[in-house]
Amino acid sequence: MSRLVRLIICTLGLVIMLAASAGARAQAEFAPPQGKGPVVVVVSGQSGAARYQPAARQVAALGYDVFLVDGNDMEGTHGQTLKAAIEKAQQSPNGRHGKVGVVGFSLGGGEALGYASRWPDLVGVVVAWYPYTAAIHDIAALVRGIKVPVLMFAGEADTYKNCCVIATARALAAEAGARHAPFDLVTYPGAEHDFIFEGRQYDAAAASDSWQRAKLTLEQYLGH
């Protein structure tokens, strides 16, 4: 084998490896423990998909076919990247046919709330932990568009970059209540941003309660 051929093969191998890495960053699947399960798309926060793998695995352990996607890849795509991820996830051999659940955190929670909640033909339920709401300029318009049941969690002491403040969460809930939109807000006194993650901001009570509520809500709307 000539040196040139070896160089070409090595170069192609590098390209393939880089492409695979990029794909893994954008999407990773966590199959249910056994058999097939309803599909759930988990959308990460700004810190990237890798940090949210434990959360994705926790959802998969409940019996779901989970696809973890990077919320950063969704920015500026007006929901089209998220919709494409949902449609791709629905083709999984490990998933049951039907509507999917969308679970989002922070930045990804904002994507789920702003877009997935409008797609009743694709999505059965949205669960959003402390979603990014700073970009919402018309609360009434957003709420009018909600066609999918939404469960939202918010920390009452969340001041992280002013992205997900409790005042906006409560304004969303008030508007949803006035319009009878399928939207439920659960707030946690003293809880900060990222309260489900081990570390300074971890709130064991809020984390446990929100996971239990999320479990019951996914079961209710995905039939599992």
C-alpha positions in Angstrom: 0.0 0.0 0.0 1.5 3.3 -1.0 2.0 6.2 1.4 -0.5 8.3 -0.6 -3.2 5.6 -0.3 -2.5 5.2 3.5 -2.8 9.0 3.8 -6.2 9.1 2.0 -7.5 6.2 4.1 -6.4 7.9 7.3 -8.0 11.2 6.2 -11.2 9.5 5.4 -11.2 7.7 8.7 -10.7 11.0 10.5 -13.6 12.5 8.5 -15.8 9.6 9.4 -14.8 9.8 13.1 -15.5 13.5 13.2 -18.9 13.0 11.6 -19.8 10.3 14.1 -18.7 12.6 16.9 -20.9 15.4 15.6 -23.8 13.0 15.3 -23.3 11.7 18.8 -23.3 15.3 20.1 -26.6 16.1 18.4 -28.4 12.9 19.3 -27.9 9.8 21.4 -30.4 7.0 22.1 -31.1 5.3 25.4 -33.3 2.3 24.8 -35.8 1.1 27.4 -34.7 -1.7 29.7 -36.7 -4.3 27.8 -38.9 -4.4 24.8 -40.2 -1.3 23.1 -41.3 1.9 24.9 -43.0 5.2 24.0 -40.5 7.6 22.6 -39.3 10.6 24.6 -37.1 13.3 23.2 -34.9 15.0 25.9 -33.5 18.4 25.0 -30.5 19.6 26.9 -29.7 23.0 28.3 -26.9 25.3 27.2 -24.2 23.2 29.0 -24.7 20.6 26.3 -26.0 17.1 25.8 -23.3 15.2 27.7 -24.3 16.8 31.0 -27.9 15.6 30.6 -27.1 11.9 29.9 -27.9 11.0 33.5 -31.3 12.6 33.2 -31.9 10.9 29.8 -31.0 7.5 31.3 -33.3 8.2 34.3 -36.2 8.7 31.8 -35.2 5.6 29.8 -35.2 3.5 33.0 -38.9 4.2 33.4 -39.5 2.2 30.2 -39.1 4.9 27.5 -37.0 5.0 24.3 -35.1 8.2 24.9 -33.4 10.4 22.4 -31.1 13.0 23.9 -30.5 16.1 21.7 -28.4 19.2 22.2 -30.5 22.3 22.9 -27.7 24.5 21.4 -28.4 22.9 18.0 -32.0 24.2 18.1 -31.3 27.9 18.5 -32.3 30.0 15.6 -34.0 27.1 13.7 -37.6 28.1 14.8 -38.4 24.6 15.9 -37.4 22.9 12.7 -34.4 21.1 14.1 -36.5 19.9 17.1 -39.3 18.7 14.8 -36.7 16.8 12.6 -35.3 15.2 15.8 -38.8 14.1 16.8 -39.6 12.7 13.4 -36.3 10.8 13.4 -36.9 9.4 16.9 -40.3 8.1 15.9 -38.6 5.8 13.4 -36.6 4.0 16.1 -37.0 0.2 16.2 -36.9 0.4 20.0 -39.9 2.8 20.2 -43.6 2.3 20.0 -45.5 4.1 17.2 -47.4 7.2 18.3 -47.0 10.6 19.7 -43.8 11.3 21.6 -43.0 13.1 24.9 -40.7 16.0 24.9 -38.7 16.8 28.0 -36.5 19.9 28.1 -34.2 21.6 30.5 -33.4 25.3 30.7 -32.5 26.3 27.1 -34.0 23.0 25.8 -37.1 23.6 28.0 -37.7 26.9 26.3 -37.5 25.1 22.9 -40.0 22.4 24.1 -42.3 25.0 25.6 -42.2 27.4 22.6 -42.5 24.8 19.8 -43.2 21.2 20.8 -46.3 22.4 22.7 -47.8 23.5 19.4 -47.6 20.1 17.6 -50.4 17.9 18.8 -50.0 15.7 15.8 -46.5 14.7 16.9 -46.3 15.4 20.7 -48.4 13.9 23.5 -46.9 15.9 26.4 -44.2 18.4 27.2 -42.3 18.5 30.5 -40.1 21.5 31.0 -37.7 22.0 33.9 -36.9 25.7 34.5 -37.3 26.6 30.8 -35.6 29.6 29.2 -38.4 32.2 29.1 -36.4 35.5 28.7 -37.1 35.5 25.0 -40.8 35.4 25.4 -42.1 38.9 24.4 -45.8 38.0 24.0 -47.0 35.7 26.7 -50.6 35.7 25.5 -49.4 34.6 22.0 -47.3 31.8 23.3 -50.2 30.5 25.5 -52.7 30.7 22.6 -50.4 28.3 20.7 -50.3 25.6 23.4 -52.1 22.6 22.0 -50.2 19.9 24.0 -50.4 19.3 27.8 -47.4 21.1 29.4 -46.0 20.4 32.9 -43.5 23.1 33.9 -41.2 23.2 36.9 -39.6 26.4 38.2 -37.4 27.4 41.1 -38.7 30.4 43.0 -35.1 31.6 43.7 -33.9 31.1 40.1 -31.9 34.1 39.0 -29.5 32.4 36.6 -28.7 35.0 33.9 -32.3 36.2 34.4 -33.2 33.5 31.9 -35.9 31.7 33.8 -37.3 34.0 36.4 -40.3 33.0 38.5 -42.3 36.1 37.6 -42.5 35.0 33.9 -43.4 31.4 35.0 -46.3 32.8 37.0 -47.4 35.1 34.2 -47.5 32.1 31.9 -49.6 30.1 34.4 -52.0 33.0 34.9 -52.5 33.5 31.2 -52.9 29.7 30.7 -55.5 29.6 33.5 -57.5 32.5 32.0 -57.5 30.7 28.6 -58.0 27.2 30.0 -54.8 26.1 28.2 -53.4 22.7 29.2 -50.6 24.1 31.3 -49.5 23.2 34.8 -46.9 25.0 36.8 -45.2 23.6 39.9 -42.8 26.0 41.8 -40.3 25.2 44.5 -39.6 27.8 47.2 -35.9 28.4 47.6 -34.9 26.3 44.6 -32.5 27.8 42.1 -31.6 26.9 38.5 -30.5 23.4 37.8 -31.9 22.2 41.1 -32.0 18.6 39.9 -28.2 18.3 39.5 -25.8 17.5 42.3 -23.8 20.5 43.4 -24.4 23.8 45.1 -27.8 24.4 43.6 -29.1 20.9 44.2 -32.4 20.7 46.0 -33.2 17.1 47.0 -36.8 17.7 47.8 -37.5 19.7 44.6 -35.6 17.2 42.5 -37.5 14.2 44.0 -40.9 15.8 43.7 -40.4 17.0 40.1 -39.1 13.6 39.0 -42.1 11.9 40.5 -44.5 14.4 38.9 -42.8 14.0 35.6 -43.0 10.2 35.8 -46.8 10.3 36.4 -47.4 12.9 33.7 -45.4 10.9 31.1 -47.4 7.8 32.0 -50.7 9.7 31.8 -50.2 11.0 28.3 -48.0 8.4 26.7 -49.9 5.4 27.9 -47.1 3.7 29.7 
